[in-house]
Amino acid sequence: MKTVRFFLAVSALALVAAGASCAGRQQQTAVIPLVGQPQPVILDTDIGDDIDDAFALAFALRSPELQILGITTAYGDTELRAKLVDRYLAAVGRSDIPVAAGVSTAHDNVFTQAAYARQAPGRKHADAVTFLLDQIRAHPGQITLIAIGPLFNIRAAIKRDPATFHQLKRVVLMGGSVYRGYDGANGEHHPPDPEWNILRDPAGAKALLASGVPVFVMPLDSTQIHLETPEREKIFSHGSPLTDQLTLLYHQWMAGNDWHTTAPTLFDPVAVAYAIRPDLCPAKPMHLEVDDKGFTRPVGGTPNAQVCLQSDEKGFLKPFLDRIAGETAR
């Protein structure tokens, strides 16, 4: 199962690394966003199963460095996931952000937050792959795609129009397991595992790494940070529309299955954090190879990704909490 994922970070308008040695595209120059010019992003998410997607979306919404062009839903019942996002955005006053439903797929996991999603008004959502490609055409070379779910939408976009997909500025991906697998119950480190997002669609990961777009990977090695009780209660007691949604979704996640602990592992916010503060998760060039069993292995060859193997966990947590549950909440 998709266990859980973490985290966070950020300060005001910090530099964003777009550089990478990637297959099909040579080194990029680091980009420093100008004041008043937030970077355009699209968030591709399988929100609704694990809880870390909801925290990642909250973090993105509270980050003025990001201009969210849209949110696309991935894996399983993508229309129901889109309804969840509709309700979430309406509750926090951000219904202006477009929501598109991605490629619907078979799934055997528990949609823990389905009850929340079903209370949103029904509507037909735009096709996520069409939306993504249209946005790239409208903003060539500018968009960061933050991918925190299985890569079905990305694979479909590459297949439909590889030339347009290649005009993405970069993809920041939560996925993979290079040297460290899912931690044990007592926090012990395990050998590499097939990580959830990659395991659901290995072909999507292979297509992305071969696309020539700069790819920045946040694997299990750097994303297993737990949101413990004091930090959770700071969020849940804050009482803003945003933290109220997180409270509801967290408790549905807790009640929805029995395979997790009470402390979420905030895997996905790492990817959001990297888009804003790459210094908190330094990346190194690597050539990753994905096999059909969902393993991501470092091999020799020209680098096709920049990979963060160790993050500044303490450096992420405080800004994450300050943004979501701080006194300066918008």
N, C-alpha and C positions, 0 to 999 in steps of 0.2 A: 504493500500500500504506500501511498504517498506520504508518509509520516509528516513531519512538520518542518517549517523553515523560518529563518529570522531576518530581520533587523533593519538597518537604520543609519542615519547619520545626517550630518549636514550643518552648515553654517551659511552665512550669506554669500551669495554669488562667488563661489570658489571655482577654481579652474576645472575644466572638464577635459579629460584626455581622450582624444579621438585617434591618437596614433596607434598604429599596429602594423606588424608585418603579417600580411594575410595572403593566402593563396589567391592569385589573380589580381591582387592590388598591392602595391609596394607601400613603404612606410608613409604614414600620414603625419602632418604637422600637428602638434598639440594645439588645441583651440581654447582660448579663454573667452567665455561669454561676456559680452559688453553689458554694462549697467543698463537696465531697462529693456534688455533683449533676452528674455528667457528662451531656453532651447526647446524647440518643438519635439514632443515625444508622443508615441502611441504605446499604450500598455496592453499586452496580449496576455490574458490571464484565464486560469481554470478556477476562478473564485467559486466557493461554495462547498468544496470538499474539506480541505484543510483550512485552517483559520489564518495562516500567514498571508494569504492573498489579500484578505480584508485589511490587515495591518499595512501591507505594502501600498494598497490604494490610498489608505489614510495618509501615509507618509508622502506620497506623491501629491495629493491634494493640498497638503500643508507646505509645499516646497515652491516658493515663488520663482525659483530658478527654472522651473519646468512649465512649459505651456502644453497642457494635455490636449492634443488634437482629437483624441478619441480613445475609447476602450473597446477592445475586441475580446470576445470570449472563445475559449478553446476547450475541446475534448468533451465527449459525452453529450448531454442535453444542453447544447450551447444556447438555445432560446431561453431555457429556464435560468441559466447563468446570467443571460443578458437582463432578464427581469429582476434578478437580484441586484445587479448594478443599477438598474433604473430606480429601484426603491432607495437604495443607498444614496445615490446622487441627489434624488429629490429631497431626501431628509436633510441633507447638508447644504441645500441651496445651489447645487451645481448641475441642474438639469440641462444646462447649456452644452454640456460635453456629450458629443455623439456616442452612442453605444451600438455596436454591430455584433451580430451572432456569427460565429465561425462554423467550420466544418463539423457537422454532427457525426459522432462516431459511436460505436459500441463501447460499453463500459460496464465494469463489474464492481466498482467501488461505491462507497456510501456517500451520497450527496447530503452531507450533514445539515446544511443550511437551506434545504429545499422549502421548509415551511415559511421562512422569511421571504424567499423569492416568490412563492405562490400568492402572497398578499399584494404584490405589485399589479397595477392595471395591465391587462393583456394588450399587446400590440405586436405587429410584425416588425422585426428588426432588419436593417440593411445587412447585406452579405459582407462578412468581415474581410474576405479576400479582395473583393472589389473595392471596399472602403480603403484598405491598406494601399493598394496600388494607385488609387486615385489621389490619395494624400501624398504619396511619393512623387507623383507627376506634378502635383501642385507645389511641392517644396523639394525640388531635386537637390540632393547632396546635403540636406539640412536635418532630416529626421533621425532621431535615435529611437529604435524599436526596443522596448524593454520587454523581454519575453520571459514570463514566469509560469508558463504552463507547457504541456506537451506541444510539439511543434507542427501540428497538422496544418494550421493556417499558413505558416511560413513555407512549408513544403508545397502547398497548393499555389501560393503566390509565385514561388520560384518556377514551378512547372508552367503556370499560365503566362508569365511575362518575366523571364529572367533579366532582361535588359532593364526594365523598370525597377525590379527589386534591387538590382546592382546600384541604383542611385540612392539607396539609403546611406546616411552618414555612417551608421554603425548599428550593430545589434548588441545589447547588453543582456546576457543570458544567465538565468539561474538554472544550472543543470550540470550533470556529470559528477564523477567521483574519480579523482586522479590517483591520489595516494591514500585517502582516508574514506572509509565507508560510513554508513550510519552508525552513530555511537551507540554503545550498549546502555542498558538500563541504569548503570552506575556511572555513566560518563566515559567508560573505557573506549578507546579508539579501536575500530575494526578495520580490516583490509578493505580495499575498494569494493563497492557494490554497484549493481545496475541502479542508477539513480532514477527516481520516479519519472521526471519529465522526459528523460532520454529513453527510458525503457518503454514508455507508451508508444513512442514513434522513433525508433532508431533511424529510419529512412529520412525523417525530417532533419535530424541532427547531421546526418551525412550530407544532405543537400545544402544545409546552411554553411557548414564548414568548407564546402567546395564552391560556394557562390561567389567568392571574391569580395564580399562585403566584410569590413573589419568586424571581428567578433570578439567580445570581451566576456569571458566565462567566469562565473562565480559558482564553483562546485561545492560539494559537501565539505571539502577540505577547509573552506573559509566561512561557511554560512550556518554552522550549528551553534547558534547562540540562543539561550533560553530566556524567556520573559518570565521571571520569577514573581512570586506573590507580591512583594512590595511594589514592584514596577507595574504589575497588572492592576493593583488596587489604585495606584495613582491615576491610571488611565480611566478605570471604571468609575471612580468617584468624582471625576472632573465635571461631568454634567453638561458637556456641550453636545449639540446635535451629532457631531462626529463621534465622540466617545460613547454616546448612547448607542449608536449603531454597532460599534465594536463590542459593547457589552452584550447586546442581544445576540449577535452572531457567535461570540465566544461561547455563550451558554448553550446555544443550539449545537455547536460543534462538540462541546463536552457531553451533551446528552445523546448525540447521534451515533456514537460508537464507543467501544471499550478498548481500543488499541493504543491509546495515547496516555501520556501523563497530563497533569493539570497545567503544566507550564508549556506554552507553545514554543516550538523552535522556529524562530522567525527567519527561515531561509530566504524568502522572497524579498523582504525589504533590503537585503544586501544589494540586489541589482539596482533598486531605486537609489540607494545610497551611492553606489558607484557612479551613477550618471551625474551626481552632484559633487561628490567628494572622492575622486579616485585615489587621493593620497591615503585614505583610510583603508584601502584594500589594494596595495601595489600589485600590479600584474606583470608577468614575465612572458616573453614569447615562447610558445610551444607548438609542436605539431601533434594534434589530437586525432586519434583514430577511433571510430565508433563501430562496434561489431553488432551483429544481429541480436545479441543477447542484452544489449543496452549498456555494455561496459564502455567507458571512455579511457583509452590508454594513451600515454605519451609515447611517441615513437620518433625515430629520426626523420629528418626531412625539413623542408622549408616550413617555417611556422605558419599555421593557419588560424591561430587564435592568440589572444593575450589572456593569461589565466592567473587569477588571484588564488594563491595557495594558503595564505594566512592573512587574516584581517585584524585590524585594531578594534577588538571587541569593546573595550571600555570607551574608546573614542567614538564609537557609533551609538552606544546606548543613551548617553546623556542628550545629544542633539535630537535623537528620535523621540525621547520622552518630552523634551522641551517643546518640540514642534506639535506633538499630538495632544499633550496634556499640560502645556506650560501656561503661564499667566498671560502670554502674548497671543493666545489662540485667537484666530480671526473669527 
